[in-house]
Structure formats: structure tokens, C-alpha cells
Amino acid sequence: MRKLLSKYQKMPVQVKASLWFLICSFITRGIAFITTPIYTRMMTTEEFGRYNVYTSWYAIIIVIVTMKLSDGVYTQGLIKFDDKRNSFSSALQGLTFTLTLFWLLIYYLFNDFWNDLFHLSKSEMIAMFVAMWIVTVFNFWASEQRVLLQYKRLVLITLCVAVVTPVISILLMRGSDHKVVTRIWVSAIVSLIFYSWMFFYQIRRGKCFYSKEIWKYAVAFNLPLIPHYLSQTVLNSSDRIMIERMVGDSSAGIYSLAYSVSLIMLIFNTSLLNTLNPWIYQRIKSREYERMASIAYPALICIAIVNITLIAFAPEAVKFFAPKTYYEAIWIIPPVAMSVYFQFMYSLFADFEFYYEKSKYITIATMTGAIINILLNYVCIKRLGYIAAGYTTLFCYIIYAFMHYCFMMKICKTLLNDVHPYDLKKIIWISLCFIAIGILYIFTYSNITARYSLTIMLGIALFVKREMLIKYIQSFLFARNKKD
């Protein structure tokens, strides 16, 4: 124990921060992992579907209301404007608060229209506005903490909210006839209690609620990205909404379970990207493109292995998460889990577009993916059933990642003397192996012996190649944390 503690104390702050962000993500996702079976047994498939349709609309509406100011422009601004970071953070908090109030007024003036459009009650819509504002407040503060590698408070607060929210939700839902509304409001109120101080802290520290220069910069940067963020959200959320409209709440609930189980694997995407994105921006800024490949390949392999593990044990996962009424979800998990891999991949390419502010490229790629997804969903859900939505999602993310790669190479050719940050052949090889294994598992779901045999064979292969995998992981850690 002392040796481990000594090694931990000697770690660079970058490694400590990455480690704690990863641990925090594991725990929060683990809590979601534990509580999902409770929710699915407390709620009918219709109620579970309705709640997930709410979260789908939330993901779409927050893009319009807050302009996603806590994402691209804020991370970019913290790197580019580090000399006035406090006033930059304060001004963006002020802008987000103003935008939220404006859209809340628009909702109040025409609330019957919006309620009918979204199939949501007035109470659910008000809770949504509260949640959109306070979560964005947290995202501003959390992004700053990550950039500064100040992980202790961020980890503590994140874990507190992750624990308190489901505990209170489950306790109150047990005695409620309106389980969906109860769950929605508990989440909003707990977030408000834990996060609201961050708004006042950044406003007081920066002393700049309004800045014409910063507001103009932020709006000019993010406004062209709205179609991108909106299309990206539609790509993630349209499945559940369309299934609810075309098939029903129950089918939306089953699909949502599969989607929720698969997206647990986003813990690895989020954990890696939260620490990788600032690092990649720095490498682009210093033109150290050769170092990026040493990160990309081991990261893709790690994401692939994690998602293959989920696909391998999808039947067991569904049995753990929900009663028999949800069992059809096993057929949706493989394609959605595979799409998680391509969600990570496209981020490696899109960072170039964000850094050089090529919002046109970002928007084209995302809108294309979203439009194709909606069209394919409309045709395939109608003809093949709601399970087909998982495969349309996978196909669209493959197209999406490929388009971002093409746009990244266009930037490299026109602005960076035709450098090649990544080897496309290696990325294709890793991806094809991943997809082939994922598809192979689908054919073993009806035969547990075949599925376990395949899993053992893959486990043996990983054990044989363990030295290579360890070397890859070491190169990932040390390349990212190597001093400049």
C-alpha cells in the first residue's frame, strides 16, 4: 500500500487528474449501472420510454436555448484567451443566463403549442428549463477545472450529485403516481442545489456579466455551429422520438434500455476526450502532429475492446438491467455499442475543424449524418421494425466519422503543408476488425456455448498479445503526459 501511495504521489499532475477523472466517470456510470435495473422495475416500459423521450427532447432543445456555449467555444476560449480567463467565463455565464430567460419567455407565451409539439406537460417543460441552465453552469465550471487540472472539487461534487440524485428519486418515486415527473424534477432540483454557487462564483470572480466583445465572439463562433450541435443531437436522439411516434412508448422504452446500456461505454469516450481534447489543441497549436498518432491508435483499440466486452455479454446485461419485457433489447446493443466507437473516432478528426474554426465543415458533416439518419429511420422502422434504428445509427456514425476525416485532411492540405496526423490504413484495419467481431457475436446470441467459446478465444488472443497492449497503453499515457 505504501509503495502504491508513493508511486501515486510521484505521478505528474496530468496523470493524477486523468486518473481521477476516469475513476469519477467509472463511479458515476457505475451508479447509473446499478440504478437502471431499479428504474426499469419501478417503471413500466411505457413510462421508461416516456422518460427517455423527455431526455431526447432535452438534448435537442438545450442546443437551441444555450447555444452549447459550454462546449466548443468555451474550451477553445480557455486555451486561446488564457490571459483573461476569468472575465471570459463570467461573460459566458451571463450570456447563457440571458438566453435561458429569453427562451423561457417564448415558451410561456405559447406554452400550449410547445406542450403539444413535444408531448410534454407544463411541469416537465419548466423542469427542463431549470435543468438546461444549471447543467450548463456546471459545464462551464467543470471545463475550467479540467483545463487547469484542478480535479479534487470537481470529482467530489460530481460524485455527490451522482449519489444523491438517484437515492432521492427512487425514494420519492416509490410513493408517487407520477413517476416520470418526479424523476425529472428531482434531478433538476438536486443539480440546482449543488451547482448554483458556481454561477455566482464565476460571475463575482470575473466581474463581467456582459461584455460586447466576448458575447459577440461567442455568438459568432457558436451560431454557425448550432446546425452541427443540433444535427449531432438529432443523430443521437431521433431514434427514440421516431420510435415513440411511429411504434409507441413501450417500444421506445425497450430501445431506450438498449441505448442506455450501450452508452454506459461512453464513460471511456468521455474520460479520454475530457483530457485528450486540451492536449490535442496544444499539439495542433505547437504543430506537433506526429505525437497525435501515438495517442490515437491505442485509444481506438481500448475503446474497441471495451465495446466488444459489452457486446459479448449483452444478454446478461439486459437480464441484469430489466425484466423479461425488455429482453428484445439484446439485438439493439451491438450496433449501438459499435456506434460508440465511431463517436470517439470522429472527435480525433473534428478537433482540427474546431481549432481552425472551420464551422462550415463541421456543420456539413453533422447535418448530412442527421438527415441520413432520419430518412433511414423513417424507411427502416416502418418496414423492418424499431430494432433497425440501431443499425441506421451505426451506419450514419461511420459516414459521419469518414466525412470528418476528409475535412481534417482538407485542412491539413490547405493550412498545414499537407501533413498526415493519422494513418488511414491503420484506422480502417482496427475498425474492420472491431466491426467483424461485433457482427460475429450477434450470430452467437441464440447459442450460449458458441458465444462463451468466442469470448474465451478472444480472451486468449488478448492474453497472448498482452505485451503489445501494455506497450500501447504505456505509449498512450506517456505520450500524453510527456513534458513539452
Secondary structure, 3 states (H helix, E strand, C coil): CHHHHHHHHHCCHHHHHHHHHHHHHHHHHHHHHHHHHHHHHHCCHHHHHHHHHHHHHHHHHHHHHHCCCCCHHHHHHHHHCHHHHHHHHHHHHHHHHHHHHHHHHHHHHCHHHHHHHHCCCHHHHHHHHHHHHHHHHHHHHHHHHHHCCCCHHHHHHHHHHHHHHHHHHHHHHHCCCCHHHHHHHHHHHHHHHHHHHHHHHHHHHHCCCCCHHHHHHHHHHHHHHHHHHHHHHHHHHHHHHHHHHHCCHHHHHHHHHHHHHHHCCHHHHHHHHHHHHHHHHHHHHHCCCHHHHHHHHHHHHHHHHHHHHHHHCHHHHHHHHCCHHHHHHHHCHHHHHHHHHHHHHHHHHHHHHHHCCCHHHHHHHHHHHHHHHHHHHHHHHHHHCCCHHHHHHHHHHHHHHHHHHHHHHHHHHHHCCCCCCCCHHHHHHHHHHHHHHHHHHHCCCCCHHHHHHHHHHHHHHHHHCHHHHHHHHHHHHHHHHCCC
